[in-house]
């Protein structure tokens, strides 16, 4: 029944999807946290930069960003990201770059909403014992904020997992590209689609359940 | 000025802030200068590449038809997905297991799958087993994918909106003898609309953005696709991307601005008839980090 799978590297394609998710997840978490720190900082210029970044990037389609990273950054500006003539690796890295830049805006908003849940008294106490802004942020506010935003961040991560399919637009050999190829060549449309749908359910469902459980455990009880 | 993180600045903090501002300004200026110099190195700042956008032809031949298709697909998807989402959202709260369970399965399934896979599936399905002409097929496929995905996300929005209403509303409706259907249509749904509005609009933005997938992968001639034809004609890759990105940004900002205006109006209207809900809605508005009302994992697509 499943002999149409022969000759296709199904697991390999999903492995690329997972890799895209993991690398972009890390990239967007770092960038998004920096952006969130900017958006709550006492320096108006940094706040303005963070706001502008989030509002611009959130309103541009991810597809436009990914296609731009390939046609604009790589072709026109000659960006190689450390791989000069390996096109597959270059496309992969460009996708990670685009996905991170895009997802960072959503991570930033999630983290910022977490910062808003920290009671003002916590920060006042921290300031009262003489901590600086950076110290208040790093050792009092952000740890509490992160514990309360596991839920929203999980949603961002699941959306990111699904968004990695957009990398198919610039030829990264991940699940969506393989599905496109397979349904064009094989007659088993419904069965092939079901296999890929199942793959994404397998990727996203346990993530949601596991992190939902983690989120409940680490949430700050107030 | 006081917030969770910092107090009103004293003299030292003010000086420090000025130093930080100057430092950040320098970094930004350096970044701008770098982008500028790279662009001029590659000849992307030449007027001949930007000139097409000041003339009518580039707009009437490429960008406006593309934008038209983007809006058409987004509008169709929204008009179909909204009632479908409402039906599924209400079905998930049904008292009957045989309605509730299948509705939940459908909603959870389509939410877990990337919208691109749904579009690819629909495209091939229409190619194999329908008489839709190949010009129209991409539009149909894009709309089908968007509807399946967004209806299930909207179902969750509707459900969360209705669940956010105080229990007393349902109880009062029962007390005056309304049937279940009447309670839903004349008590619960109208009230939850205000609470749902922010999530609904962010979903509308998602729909507009997701139409670009059809352009990149299914050869649907929407804005991103039209940009390709335009850039092939005028050889202005970077300017065309910048213009198209700006169009998307303006379009989506108009949507969100309109929504916040509408929300203010609805809220004001509600207050004038009786401030019963004011406190609850204010509560729902707080940026609490809880997946409750702001369901949208989809809002990120």
Interface residues (C-beta under 8 A of the other chain):
Chain A: X40 X41 X42 X43 X44 X45 X46 X49 X55 X56 X58 X59 X60 X61 X62 X63 X64 X66 X67 X68 X71 X72 X75 X76 X77 X78 X103 X106 X110 X113 X114 X115 X116 X117 X118 X119 X120 X122 X123 X127 X133 X136 X137 X141 X148 X149 X151 X152 X155 X156 X158 X159 X160 X162 X163 X165 X166 X168 X169 X175 X176 X179 X180 X183 X184 X189 X193 X196 X197 X200 X201 X204 X205
Chain B: X2 X3 X4 X5 X6 X7 X9 X13 X17 X20 X21 X24 X25 X28 X38 X42 X44 X109 X112 X113 X114 X115 X116 X117 X120 X121 X124 X125 X128 X205 X208 X209 X210 X211 X212 X213 X215 X216 X217 X224 X231 X237 X238 X241 X244 X245 X248 X249 X251 X252 X253 X287 X288 X289 X290 X291 X296 X297 X298 X299 X300 X301
